[in-house]
Amino acid sequence: MTRDLINQPPHYQSPGGIETIDVIEEFELGFHLGNVVKYVLRAGKKDDRIADLQKARWYLTRMIEKETHE
C-alpha cells in the first residue's frame, strides 16, 4: 500500500488518526499558533526533535511579540 505523503503525511498524524490540520482548524489557531501546534506534535517524527521544538518556540515568541505590540 502506497502512502499519500501529500494529503496524509505520517509526521502530522497521531496514533489515533487525528491530523494536526484538523486540530488547527477546529480551534481556529491561525498561522502562528497553528505552526506552534504543528511543530510540537511532529517533534522528532520527521526532523530533529530539538529543532522542531525550537521552531515551535520561534513561532510562539513571534505571536507573543505580535500580541504585545498591537
Summary of the structure (lengths in Angstrom):
residues: 70
radius of gyration: 13.3
end to end distance: 49.6
largest distance: 49.8
contacts: 160
relative contact order: 0.13
helix: 61%
strand: 3%
